[in-house]
Amino acid sequence: MDIENTSELRLLIECARGGSLTAASREMGITPAAASAMLKKLEARLGVRLAERSTRALRLTAAGERLRDYAQRALELLDEGVALVSEGGDAAGGKGRDGTALRGRIRVSASSDLTRRIVLPLLDGFLDRHPGVELQLSVGDALQDVVRDEVDLALRYGELADSRLVARKLHDGRRLLVASPDYLKRHGWPAHPSDLAQHECIRFKIGDRLEREWRFWRRDALQAPALDVPVQGRRSADDGGIAHQWALEGRGLTYKSELDVRDTLASGALVEVLPEWVGRTMPLHALMPSQRFLPQRLKALVDHLAQALRH
């Protein structure tokens, strides 16, 4: 094994965090000279440069960044294991005798509307049950690179094809056509998807692609060919929450995941339009970067979300 002790791993993490050997040595309680010697020794043993140094700063190389990512996960797993053992934890359940054995940080990425309307209270409930867990939440509809951006868990809609990721389906649903009662009172109800050409449609921009058509199936004939309908409108957004708000304000019809609009449909603030038709499938997945190094706290959170979303 080329790593002699966990101090070398912690040094690499602190170098990345502080941006200098001085900052790293301060956090570890050693001298800058000792930190420099430890890093040089590790580089010599691995046969690769891990950091680029200047008089005032330090920046990890690509190899250093890669090793830092694995070091972070490895040390988090080790810390969790020590906590489970020292507190009499149950490795299968992830709980100590006082129910707080799960420890460490979980970095979660999720879309804005899903987070605010569905996921946020579920995350809060999990944190209430596990005071030793720290949550770092990134909210937005722009797709993040789970591996590159060091996200532990990403919640994403749609079918997935990234073989680097572990995916667990949390919810199976479809997109629905919805609008506010006020909009429908002013503009009338479409009788068929083709009538959307005469309506103001609030569309999504995903990456650099703006939706130009919406796809529908008859609810009683899901195996039949789909109907693709051109749509247009003066409003589009790359944030699902904004599209949802515009629909609530009566600005137009929108085509949203049924999970996102569950609460506003239940309250009557939005109504389903053309209920005999349904849109594209929109499964919700929990994405994790690798089958290796999945800490118990992450597995427990995914189980918590899956159980809650089943209901």
C-alpha positions in Angstrom: 0.0 0.0 0.0 1.4 3.4 -1.0 -0.5 5.4 1.7 1.3 5.0 5.0 -1.2 6.6 7.3 -4.4 8.7 7.3 -2.4 11.8 8.1 -1.2 11.9 4.5 -4.8 11.7 3.3 -5.9 14.5 5.7 -2.9 16.6 4.5 -4.1 16.4 0.9 -7.6 17.3 1.9 -6.5 20.3 4.0 -4.1 21.5 1.2 -7.1 21.6 -1.2 -9.3 23.3 1.3 -6.9 25.9 2.5 -4.9 26.5 -0.7 -1.5 26.4 1.0 0.8 24.2 3.0 0.7 26.8 5.8 -3.1 26.7 6.1 -3.0 22.9 6.0 -0.3 22.6 8.6 -2.2 24.9 10.9 -5.3 22.8 10.7 -3.3 19.6 11.4 -1.3 21.0 14.2 2.1 20.5 12.6 4.8 22.8 11.2 4.8 23.9 7.6 8.1 22.2 7.1 6.7 18.9 8.4 3.7 19.3 6.1 5.9 20.0 3.1 8.1 17.0 3.9 5.0 14.7 4.2 3.7 15.8 0.8 7.0 15.4 -0.9 7.4 11.9 0.6 3.9 10.9 -0.6 4.6 12.2 -4.1 7.9 10.4 -4.3 6.3 7.1 -3.2 3.4 7.4 -5.7 5.7 8.6 -8.5 3.3 11.5 -9.4 3.1 15.2 -8.7 0.1 15.9 -6.5 0.4 19.7 -6.2 1.8 22.7 -7.9 3.4 25.1 -5.4 4.3 28.7 -5.4 5.6 31.0 -2.7 2.1 31.9 -1.5 -0.3 29.2 -2.8 -0.7 25.6 -3.6 -3.0 24.0 -6.2 -3.7 20.3 -6.6 -2.9 18.7 -9.9 -5.4 16.5 -11.7 -3.9 13.5 -10.0 -4.0 15.3 -6.7 -7.7 16.2 -7.1 -8.5 12.6 -8.0 -6.7 11.2 -5.0 -8.3 14.0 -2.7 -11.8 12.9 -3.8 -11.1 9.3 -2.8 -9.3 10.4 0.4 -12.3 12.4 1.4 -14.7 9.5 0.9 -12.4 7.0 2.6 -11.9 9.2 5.7 -15.6 9.9 5.9 -16.3 6.1 5.9 -13.6 5.5 8.5 -15.0 8.2 10.8 -18.5 6.7 10.4 -17.3 3.3 11.2 -15.5 4.5 14.3 -18.6 6.3 15.4 -20.8 3.2 14.9 -18.5 1.0 16.9 -17.8 3.4 19.7 -21.5 4.2 20.2 -22.6 0.6 19.9 -24.1 1.2 16.5 -26.0 -1.2 14.4 -24.1 -1.4 11.1 -27.2 -2.6 9.2 -29.5 0.1 10.5 -27.0 2.9 10.8 -28.1 3.8 14.3 -26.4 4.0 17.6 -28.3 3.3 20.9 -29.4 6.9 20.9 -30.3 6.9 17.2 -27.5 9.4 16.3 -24.7 7.2 15.1 -24.9 8.4 11.5 -22.3 11.2 11.0 -20.7 13.3 8.4 -21.6 15.5 5.4 -24.0 14.6 2.5 -23.8 16.8 -0.6 -27.2 16.8 -2.3 -28.2 18.4 -5.6 -31.8 18.7 -6.7 -34.1 20.8 -8.9 -35.6 23.9 -7.5 -39.3 23.1 -7.7 -38.9 19.5 -6.5 -36.8 20.7 -3.5 -39.1 23.4 -2.3 -42.4 21.5 -2.7 -41.4 17.9 -1.9 -37.8 17.2 -0.9 -37.0 19.9 1.6 -39.3 18.7 4.4 -38.1 15.1 3.8 -34.5 16.3 4.2 -35.4 18.2 7.4 -37.0 15.1 8.8 -33.9 13.1 8.1 -31.6 15.7 9.8 -34.0 15.8 12.8 -33.5 12.0 13.2 -29.8 12.1 12.7 -28.2 15.2 14.4 -24.7 14.0 13.5 -25.3 14.4 9.8 -24.5 17.7 8.0 -26.4 18.6 4.8 -24.9 20.6 1.9 -27.7 21.3 -0.5 -27.3 22.7 -4.0 -30.6 23.7 -5.7 -31.1 24.5 -9.4 -32.3 23.0 -12.6 -29.0 23.1 -14.4 -27.6 19.6 -14.7 -24.5 19.1 -12.6 -21.8 16.6 -13.3 -22.2 14.4 -10.3 -18.6 13.0 -10.5 -16.8 16.2 -11.3 -18.8 18.4 -8.9 -18.3 16.0 -6.0 -22.0 15.6 -5.4 -22.9 12.6 -3.1 -26.5 12.4 -4.2 -28.3 14.0 -7.1 -32.1 13.9 -7.5 -33.0 14.0 -11.2 -36.0 13.4 -13.4 -36.0 11.4 -16.6 -34.3 8.4 -18.1 -30.6 8.1 -17.4 -27.7 6.7 -19.3 -24.5 7.7 -17.4 -22.8 4.4 -16.7 -20.5 6.0 -14.1 -23.4 6.5 -11.8 -25.5 4.3 -9.5 -29.2 5.1 -10.0 -32.1 4.1 -7.7 -35.6 5.0 -8.8 -37.5 6.8 -6.1 -40.8 7.6 -7.9 -42.5 6.8 -11.2 -44.6 9.5 -12.7 -45.4 11.4 -15.8 -45.7 15.0 -16.9 -49.1 16.6 -16.8 -50.6 19.6 -18.5 -51.8 22.1 -15.9 -53.1 25.7 -15.6 -54.8 27.9 -13.1 -58.6 28.2 -13.0 -58.2 31.9 -13.8 -56.3 31.3 -17.0 -58.8 28.7 -18.2 -61.7 31.0 -17.4 -60.1 33.8 -19.5 -58.8 31.7 -22.4 -61.0 28.5 -22.4 -60.2 24.9 -22.1 -58.4 23.1 -24.9 -60.4 20.1 -26.1 -57.5 18.3 -27.7 -53.6 18.6 -27.5 -53.6 20.1 -31.0 -55.6 23.1 -29.5 -52.4 24.2 -27.6 -51.3 26.1 -30.7 -53.9 28.7 -29.7 -52.7 28.9 -26.1 -49.9 30.5 -24.2 -47.5 27.7 -23.2 -44.9 28.1 -20.5 -41.9 26.1 -21.8 -38.6 24.9 -20.3 -35.1 25.5 -21.4 -32.9 22.5 -20.6 -29.2 23.4 -21.2 -29.3 25.2 -24.5 -32.4 23.5 -25.8 -35.8 25.2 -25.6 -38.8 22.9 -25.7 -40.7 23.4 -29.0 -43.2 20.5 -28.7 -44.9 18.5 -26.0 -45.6 14.8 -26.3 -48.9 13.1 -25.2 -50.5 9.7 -25.0 -54.1 8.9 -24.4 -54.4 7.7 -20.8 -56.4 4.6 -21.9 -54.0 3.7 -24.8 -50.4 4.1 -23.5 -49.1 1.6 -26.0 -50.4 3.6 -28.9 -48.1 6.0 -30.8 -47.5 9.3 -29.1 -48.8 12.6 -30.3 -46.2 15.4 -30.6 -47.7 18.9 -30.4 -45.9 22.1 -31.3 -46.1 24.7 -28.6 -45.2 28.3 -28.3 -45.4 31.1 -25.8 -43.8 34.3 -24.6 -42.5 32.8 -21.4 -39.8 30.2 -20.9 -37.4 29.4 -18.1 -34.6 27.1 -17.0 -36.1 27.0 -13.5 -39.1 24.7 -12.9 -40.1 26.8 -9.9 -40.5 29.9 -12.0 -42.6 28.1 -14.6 -44.8 26.8 -11.8 -45.2 30.3 -10.4 -46.2 31.7 -13.8 -48.8 29.0 -14.1 -50.2 29.8 -10.6 -50.4 33.4 -11.7 -52.5 32.5 -14.7 -49.8 33.3 -17.3 -50.3 30.2 -19.3 -50.3 26.4 -19.4 -47.3 24.4 -18.4 -46.1 20.8 -18.7 -44.8 19.6 -15.3 -44.0 16.4 -13.4 -47.0 15.3 -11.5 -44.8 15.1 -8.4 -43.9 18.8 -8.7 -47.6 19.9 -9.0 -49.1 17.4 -6.5 -49.7 20.0 -3.8 -51.1 22.7 -6.1 -53.4 20.3 -7.8 -54.7 19.1 -4.4 -55.3 22.7 -3.3 -57.1 23.6 -6.5 -54.6 26.4 -7.3 -53.8 24.5 -10.5 -56.0 22.0 -12.3 -55.1 19.2 -14.7 -56.0 20.1 -18.3 -56.9 17.3 -20.8 -56.9 14.7 -18.0 -57.6 11.9 -20.6 -54.1 12.6 -21.9 -50.7 12.2 -20.2 -47.2 13.4 -21.0 -43.8 11.9 -21.0 -42.7 9.5 -18.3 -40.7 11.4 -15.6 -39.2 8.9 -13.2 -37.2 10.5 -10.3 -33.8 8.9 -9.6 -31.3 9.1 -6.8 -27.9 9.3 -8.5 -24.7 8.4 -6.7 -21.2 8.6 -8.2 -20.0 5.0 -7.5 -21.0 1.7 -5.9 -17.8 2.0 -3.9 -17.4 4.2 -0.8 -21.1 4.7 -0.2 -21.3 5.7 3.5 -24.1 4.4 5.6 -25.6 7.9 6.1 -26.0 8.2 2.3 -27.7 4.8 2.0 -30.0 5.7 4.9 -31.0 9.0 3.3 -31.8 7.3 0.0 -33.9 4.7 1.9 -35.7 7.6 3.7 -36.5 9.4 0.5 -37.6 6.2 -1.3 -40.0 5.3 1.6 -41.5 8.7 1.8 -42.0 9.1 -1.9 -43.7 5.7 -2.2 -46.6 7.3 -0.2 
